[in-house]
Amino acid sequence: MRAAVDAGVQGIHGDCGGALACATCHVATDTAWAERLGPPGALEDEMLDMVEGERTPTSRLSCQILARDELEGLVLIVPACG
């Protein structure tokens, strides 16, 4: 989320600064990556119910995806909103 906000990625607002309190950093993972990331935690799952765009089976909050070497090449989709 921080990298997307710093890079000006449209659709990623991160209004809560990564505190898992707003769902404005909603992304969907590429299907190939969904299993590697694992499922969202309970609180993230609840927050995903409040996303502005359509929630998908691979929806995640980007603030909950921590950058690490094994995620090199990760594909994320910013859903259309509105």
N, C-alpha and C positions, 0 to 999 in steps of 0.2 A: 504494500500500500504506500509506504513512504517513497519508494523508488518511483511509483506511478505518479504520485502527487508532485514530487520534485521534477519529474520529466514533463509535467503538464498533460498527462494522458487524459483526454476528454472522457467524461463519464465517471472518473474516479475522483471523488471529492475528499473522502476521509475526514469528514467534519469532526469526528470525535478524537482524531489524532491516534487512532489505533486502540482505543479503550474498549472496543467491542460494545459500543453503545448507540450506533446510528445506522448501520447497514448501507452507508453511502459509498462503500468501496466494493460493492458486489461485482463479482466476476464469475464466469463459468470456466471450468477447466476443460481443456481438450479431453476427449474421452480416453485417449491413451494415457493421460496423466492422472486421471481420477483415482485409480487404485493406488498409485504410488504416493499420492498425497494422503490417502485415507479419508475417512468420513469427517464431517465437521463435529466438533464437540457439542455438548448439549446446549450451552448458551449460544454458541454460533448458530446452531440449528434453529433456535427460537428467533434470533435476529433475522435469519434468512426468510422467515415468514413475513417480514416487513419490507422486503426490498421493493423498490419502485418498479423495476422491470419484471419480466416473467422469471420466476424461480424455476430452475431446471434440475434434473437429477445430479448434475455436476456443479451446481452453484456453490460458491464459497465466498467468504469475506476475505479480501486480499490482505487485510491487516492480520489475519490469522495464519497466513502462509509465510513462514520464516525462510528467508533466503539461505540456502546451503548448497554446497558443491554438488550433491546428487540431484539437485533440481535444475542444473544447467540445461538450457533449451526448453524449459517449461513454456507451454503455450496456454495463454489465458485469453478469454473472449470477454469484452465489455458489452453486456447486453444493451440493446436499445431501450430507452426509457421514454415514457410519455406518450 
